[in-house]
Amino acid sequence: MKKVMVVACGSYMDSGYGCPGEWRCLKAAALGDGKFEEESQVISMVKCQCPGRSTVANIGMAIKLAEIKPDTIYLSSCMANAKPDCPYSTAEEKAQMIEGKTGIKVVLGTHSYT
């Protein structure tokens, strides 16, 4: 089973917006729905906290502490499709930073549930 990490928008999670704790991302991973190509085990979930400066470091720490390197990192749908957009960086910029530091493929979005 594929091992994945999900990075979610802390502002959206903390504000509720219908997805506290990102249950939709967890459901999509478990079922292999949305952007997940197969049923996947979420080995860690990292919140991106504004302005996002520590996100890449927090991802590295999560990988180190879990002692499991994910096969793929997913930016949650709330990060990839946020409206209003993140005022600090685009999802594409975040993905490039994460891939550059970890060497792990980053997928934009997790699900299409409404």
C-alpha positions in Angstrom: 0.0 0.0 0.0 1.3 3.4 -0.9 2.4 5.6 2.0 1.5 9.3 1.7 1.7 12.5 3.6 -1.0 15.2 3.4 -0.2 18.9 3.9 -3.3 20.9 4.7 -4.1 24.6 5.1 -4.1 25.3 8.9 -6.4 28.4 8.3 -9.0 26.3 6.6 -8.8 23.5 9.1 -8.9 25.8 12.2 -11.8 27.8 10.7 -13.9 24.8 10.1 -14.9 25.4 6.5 -16.6 22.0 6.5 -13.4 20.0 6.9 -11.9 20.1 10.5 -9.1 17.6 10.6 -9.3 17.1 6.9 -11.6 14.1 7.1 -12.3 14.4 3.3 -8.6 13.9 2.5 -8.4 10.9 4.8 -11.5 9.4 3.2 -10.1 9.9 -0.3 -6.8 8.3 0.6 -8.5 5.3 2.3 -10.7 4.7 -0.7 -8.3 5.6 -3.5 -10.6 8.4 -4.6 -9.8 11.8 -6.1 -6.1 12.4 -6.8 -5.1 9.2 -5.1 -4.4 6.5 -7.7 -4.9 3.7 -5.2 -5.9 3.1 -1.6 -3.2 4.8 0.4 -2.0 4.9 4.0 -1.7 8.4 5.4 1.4 8.2 7.6 1.4 11.9 8.6 -0.6 15.0 8.2 1.1 18.4 8.4 -0.6 21.8 8.8 0.7 24.7 6.9 0.5 27.7 9.3 0.5 31.2 8.0 2.8 32.5 6.6 4.1 29.0 5.8 7.8 29.6 6.6 8.1 26.5 8.7 6.1 24.1 6.5 9.0 22.5 4.7 10.9 22.1 8.0 7.8 20.6 9.6 7.5 18.1 6.8 11.1 17.1 7.3 10.5 16.7 11.0 7.3 14.6 10.4 9.3 12.3 8.1 12.1 12.0 10.6 9.8 11.3 13.7 7.6 8.9 11.8 10.6 7.1 10.6 8.7 6.4 7.4 9.4 8.2 4.2 6.2 8.8 2.2 6.0 7.7 -1.4 4.1 10.9 -2.3 3.2 14.2 -0.6 -0.3 15.6 -1.3 -1.2 19.3 -0.9 -4.8 19.1 0.3 -7.6 20.3 -1.9 -8.0 23.3 0.5 -4.4 24.3 -0.2 -4.5 23.6 -3.9 -7.9 25.2 -4.6 -8.1 27.8 -1.9 -10.4 30.8 -2.5 -9.3 33.3 -1.6 -5.8 32.2 -2.6 -3.0 32.0 0.0 -1.5 35.5 0.3 2.0 34.1 0.9 2.6 31.6 -2.0 0.8 29.6 -4.6 0.2 25.8 -4.3 2.7 25.4 -7.2 5.4 27.4 -5.4 4.8 25.3 -2.2 5.0 22.1 -4.2 8.3 23.2 -5.8 9.8 24.1 -2.4 8.7 20.7 -0.9 9.9 18.7 -3.8 13.2 20.6 -3.9 13.9 19.9 -0.2 12.6 16.4 0.1 13.0 14.9 -3.3 9.5 13.5 -3.0 6.8 14.0 -5.6 4.1 16.5 -4.6 0.5 16.2 -6.0 -1.7 19.2 -6.0 -5.1 18.4 -4.4 -6.5 15.3 -2.8 -10.3 15.0 -3.5 -13.2 16.6 -5.3 -15.8 16.1 -2.6 -18.1 19.1 -2.0 
